[in-house]
Amino acid sequence: MLTQQRRARIRLLQAIDGGLFGAALGIAYWLRAYLSGGRLAELEPFSLYLELAPLAVLLGPLLLASQGFYERPRLAPRLSGAGALLRGCILTVFALVIILFLLRLQYARSVIIMTGALGGALVSIRAELVRRLDRVRQAHDQFGRRVLWVGLSEAAARLQSGLAADERELLRTVGTFDPRAEPIGSFAGILHRHSVNLVVVSQAGIGRDQIGPVLAACEREGVETLVRADLFHSPVFRPEIDRFAGEPVISYRPQAVPAGHLLAKRVLYWLAAAILALLLLPLFGLIAAAVKLTSRGPVIFRQRRCGLNGRPFDMLKFRSMSEDAPSRQAEVAARNEMRGPVFKMRDDPRITSVGRLLRRHALDELPQLWNVLRGEMSLVGPRPLPVEEVHRFDNDAYRRRLSVLPGMTCLWQARGRNDISDFEDWVRLDLEYIDQWSLWLDGRILLATIPVVLFGRGGR
């Protein structure tokens, strides 16, 4: 439906849902007290949980939004958002647990879990009440959108046929107006006669000089107007109206993801990388000692890789090859097992004995947690390639994998790792990730990566 109205509605619903998650936290505390026999004196004070309330209020709606809960049609079937609601509540519980662990705060886990469950129940009730209110408003003509379609009859019919089911229920067509065949003087009379409160203009086949008087009349009478312009359309490149230098512009973004979701991803992964780096410090020390004692050369290997939008950065790894490996690249180039511009080889003679173990279980990648902390990488995203391999791309479409922050793991790692032998398949998985991205997808990739790393599937 209309983007600005939809966004305003979503913000209002998110504010209400934030309050419901806050209320759920309070209910969870008192429910725990009731289940424990009412011994409030033995429990943590309620004021302690009030300090947790802002986190629940912010995280609940944010993570529901990340699962597309608020993007459903207004009159969608009741069960259509059940999966998104469940995933959002689970993520809220996980996020609260991680943040409290990081801050070393002690809260009853039963209260956190019940907060997620009760918050989901309250939001479900709210969604049903809003749905019923929408039905009531739809039944009253006073609240209906009385639409006049302006443009060629075939263009107006095409627009109407593209309406979603809930849009059809909310709109009432009062007529059409063709500025090429009808006098512009009659346009205002149509607005008055039908009490029109929405004019939809299709620009196809209509000149600017013919649309101008229509827009002027709508402006003069204060009637909301939509203009369907002839724009470049693509299932990948999504247009949005924005402002630049004080003027309205059309923005085409390579990934149709709200900026708030990407910000949540960066913050959560930065915190996760910091926790992992601290927890794995002893392992870092053991690996560093093993690398240093078994082969000559530095412990950390640095390689220039292409990051976001192709900007080079130094990616860090525990050294798994002999010190002279870069100079011996030509020696093994003919044994490349990956079709395409990248180099992959199962039994590379340059790999050290310790390096083979590290690579099999991806332990050589652990220093990239520092790249995540520096903002050069993410935990999940397309794997960054060496600069010289990116320069060998023979298809510019491959570069779209550079439109997002590279990651330590990705769909390629989770679904086959180095068992994939065609770069086309690798790119296909990366673009599938970019086009379908969500925090839930990231969580599934991270979980799928664990057995791949533990059992060394596809490691080279």
HELIX and SHEET records of a PDB file:
HELIX    1   1 THR A    3  LEU A   35  1                                  33    
HELIX    2   2 LEU A   40  GLU A   42  5                                   3    
HELIX    3   3 PHE A   46  LEU A   50  1                                   5    
HELIX    4   4 ALA A   53  SER A   66  1                                  14    
HELIX    5   5 PHE A   69  GLU A   71  5                                   3    
HELIX    6   6 ARG A   78  GLY A   81  5                                   4    
HELIX    7   7 ALA A   82  LEU A  103  1                                  22    
HELIX    8   8 ARG A  109  ALA A  139  1                                  31    
HELIX    9   9 ASP A  141  PHE A  143  5                                   3    
HELIX   10  10 SER A  153  SER A  161  1                                   9    
HELIX   11  11 ALA A  165  LEU A  170  1                                   6    
HELIX   12  12 ILE A  184  SER A  186  5                                   3    
HELIX   13  13 PHE A  187  ARG A  193  1                                   7    
HELIX   14  14 ARG A  208  GLU A  221  1                                  14    
HELIX   15  15 ALA A  259  LEU A  279  1                                  21    
HELIX   16  16 LEU A  281  THR A  294  1                                  14    
HELIX   17  17 LEU A  308  GLY A  310  5                                   3    
HELIX   18  18 PRO A  326  ARG A  328  5                                   3    
HELIX   19  19 GLN A  329  VAL A  332  1                                   4    
HELIX   20  20 ALA A  333  ARG A  335  5                                   3    
HELIX   21  21 SER A  353  ARG A  360  1                                   8    
HELIX   22  22 LEU A  363  GLU A  365  5                                   3    
HELIX   23  23 GLN A  368  LEU A  373  1                                   6    
HELIX   24  24 VAL A  387  HIS A  391  1                                   5    
HELIX   25  25 ASP A  396  SER A  403  5                                   8    
HELIX   26  26 LEU A  411  ARG A  415  1                                   5    
HELIX   27  27 ARG A  417  ASP A  419  5                                   3    
HELIX   28  28 PHE A  423  ASP A  435  1                                  13    
HELIX   29  29 LEU A  439  LEU A  454  1                                  16    
SHEET    1   A 4 LEU A 171  PHE A 177  0                                        
SHEET    2   A 4 ARG A 145  VAL A 150  1                                        
SHEET    3   A 4 LEU A 198  SER A 202  1                                        
SHEET    4   A 4 GLU A 224  ARG A 228  1                                        
SHEET    1   B 2 ARG A 238  PHE A 244  0                                        
SHEET    2   B 2 GLU A 247  ARG A 253 -1                                        
SHEET    1   C 2 ILE A 300  CYS A 306  0                                        
SHEET    2   C 2 PRO A 312  PHE A 318 -1                                        
SHEET    1   D 2 SER A 378  VAL A 380  0                                        
SHEET    2   D 2 GLY A 407  THR A 409  1                                        
END                                                                             
